[in-house]
Amino acid sequence: QVQLVESGGGLVQPGGSLRLSCAASGSISSINTMGWYRQAPGKQRELVASIARDDRTNYADSQKGRFTVSRDNARSTVYLQMDSLEPEDTAVYYCNVKTVWGRTYWGQGTQVTVSS
């Protein structure tokens, strides 16, 4: 089992920045990929960015160049630095972890609202 605790969401003006954090605990040695998804009202949950154990990253096209995913393996934490935020980025952001055994775990979600 892996437990995930997210932090860092909030309200920000267009053009602003936020940094999300997600700390994992439990069976952390089994973690392979860590990342972030988001879900806006009335829309499906979608990938934002992910980072593998070897630090290979994967970004959704709409976030390339604005968002940066990183991880600190010593702290079992994944980060999402979000810059140049737009109102369209408003959503609940979920931390996601995939283990080497093929299991997926989700955080509880953190609200990000981009509005003036």
Secondary structure, 3 states (H helix, E strand, C coil): CEEEEEECCEEECCCCCEEEEEEEEECHHHEEEEEEEEECCCCCCEEEEEECCCCCEEECHHHCCCEEEEEECCCCEEEEEECCCCHHHCEEEEEEEEECCCCEEECCCEEEEECC
